[in-house]
Amino acid sequence: MDALDAFDRRLLHAMQRSPRQTLTELAERVSLSPSQCSRRIARLEASGVIQGYALRLTPEALGLMVTAFIAVSMEKSRLGTPRETIASLLACDEVIDCHSTTGSHDFILKVKVADLAALSHFLSSVVSPMPGIRDVSTQVALECFKEAGPLKVQG
């Protein structure tokens, strides 16, 4: 992947903050012609800098009122193949993010569910029975101040 120049960074910055703007508006914002802008976007997509485009939904509109963070510790004998061990969790629609972490837990899951009863059901029927689970710790988010924010792309 080639290094990003100042135009690439301005382009990515503008695209993250206003993804529905037209190519002409975007080109004006970053001081490029629409054709130059289009070529740069195509290059950034082809190189994997731009991973894709997504539709963001309001969880509450879908009845998903509870966000929880589930810290999972695995039996040490299972840590050699964590991707196999947690593959079933990654397939669950409730799981929004999953990260391998340092510290006292091996993985952190971010989940969105309808209510506390749904969270309890998810923990007891999906997470806890999973082979190799040593410990599970859950924290429920009370309020979200920023989520899926834009990445810093300015030099």
C-alpha positions in Angstrom: 0.0 0.0 0.0 1.4 3.4 -1.0 1.7 6.1 1.6 -1.2 8.5 1.9 -0.6 12.0 0.7 -2.3 15.2 1.9 -5.0 14.9 -0.7 -5.8 11.3 0.2 -6.0 12.3 3.9 -8.3 15.2 3.2 -10.4 13.0 1.0 -10.8 10.3 3.6 -11.5 12.9 6.3 -14.3 14.5 4.2 -15.7 11.1 3.2 -16.0 9.9 6.8 -17.7 13.0 8.0 -20.2 13.3 5.1 -20.4 10.0 3.2 -23.5 10.9 1.2 -22.0 14.0 -0.5 -21.8 13.9 -4.3 -18.5 13.5 -6.1 -18.6 17.1 -7.2 -19.2 18.3 -3.6 -16.4 16.1 -2.3 -14.0 17.3 -5.0 -14.7 20.9 -4.1 -14.2 20.2 -0.5 -10.7 18.7 -1.1 -9.6 21.0 -3.9 -9.5 18.4 -6.6 -11.3 17.8 -9.9 -14.1 15.2 -9.8 -12.1 12.9 -12.1 -9.0 13.2 -9.9 -11.2 12.6 -6.8 -12.8 9.5 -8.5 -9.4 8.0 -9.4 -8.1 8.5 -5.8 -11.2 6.9 -4.3 -10.9 3.9 -6.7 -7.2 3.6 -5.7 -8.0 3.8 -2.0 -10.7 1.1 -2.5 -8.4 -1.2 -4.5 -5.6 -0.9 -1.9 -7.9 -1.7 1.0 -7.6 1.7 2.7 -11.4 2.1 2.1 -12.8 -1.3 3.3 -16.3 -0.7 2.1 -19.4 1.3 2.7 -22.1 0.5 5.3 -25.5 1.6 6.4 -25.7 2.6 10.1 -29.0 1.9 11.8 -30.3 3.3 15.1 -30.3 0.3 17.5 -33.2 1.7 19.5 -35.4 1.8 16.4 -34.8 -1.9 16.1 -35.6 -2.5 19.7 -32.0 -3.0 20.8 -32.0 -1.0 24.0 -29.1 -2.6 25.8 -25.4 -2.5 25.0 -23.1 -4.7 27.0 -19.4 -5.5 27.0 -18.6 -9.1 27.8 -15.1 -10.0 28.8 -14.3 -13.6 28.2 -11.4 -15.6 29.6 -10.5 -18.9 28.0 -8.8 -22.0 29.5 -5.2 -21.5 28.7 -5.1 -24.8 26.7 -7.7 -23.3 24.3 -5.7 -20.1 23.6 -3.8 -21.7 20.7 -6.8 -21.7 18.5 -9.0 -18.8 19.6 -10.5 -18.2 16.2 -11.9 -21.7 16.2 -13.0 -21.4 19.8 -15.0 -18.2 19.4 -16.2 -18.8 15.8 -19.8 -19.6 17.1 -19.9 -16.2 18.9 -18.8 -14.3 15.9 -21.8 -15.7 14.0 -24.3 -14.3 16.5 -26.1 -11.2 15.4 -25.9 -9.9 19.0 -22.1 -9.6 18.7 -21.2 -6.2 17.2 -17.5 -6.3 17.9 -15.0 -8.8 19.2 -11.4 -8.1 20.2 -8.5 -10.2 21.5 -7.1 -8.2 24.5 -4.3 -8.1 26.9 -4.9 -8.1 30.7 -7.1 -10.3 32.8 -9.4 -11.4 29.9 -8.7 -12.8 26.5 -11.6 -11.3 24.5 -14.0 -8.4 24.8 -17.3 -8.7 23.0 -19.6 -5.8 22.4 -23.2 -6.9 22.1 -26.6 -5.2 21.5 -29.8 -6.8 22.8 -33.4 -5.9 23.4 -33.3 -5.9 27.2 -31.6 -7.4 30.3 -33.6 -10.6 29.9 -32.2 -11.0 26.4 -28.7 -10.3 27.7 -29.2 -12.9 30.4 -30.4 -15.4 27.9 -27.5 -14.7 25.5 -25.0 -15.2 28.4 -26.5 -18.4 29.7 -27.4 -20.1 26.4 -24.6 -18.9 24.1 -21.6 -17.6 26.0 -21.4 -19.7 29.1 -21.9 -23.1 27.5 -19.1 -22.5 25.0 -16.3 -25.0 25.4 -13.1 -23.6 26.9 -14.7 -20.7 28.7 -13.0 -20.1 32.1 -14.6 -16.8 33.2 -17.1 -14.3 31.9 -17.5 -10.7 33.1 -20.2 -8.4 31.8 -20.7 -4.6 32.0 -23.8 -2.9 30.8 -23.4 0.5 29.1 -25.5 3.2 30.7 -25.1 5.8 28.0 -23.2 6.2 24.7 -21.4 9.4 24.0 -19.6 8.4 20.8 -19.8 5.3 18.7 -18.1 4.3 15.5 -16.6 7.7 15.2 -14.4 8.7 12.2 -10.7 7.7 12.3 -8.1 10.3 12.5 -6.6 10.7 9.0 -5.0 14.2 9.3 -1.2 14.2 9.3 
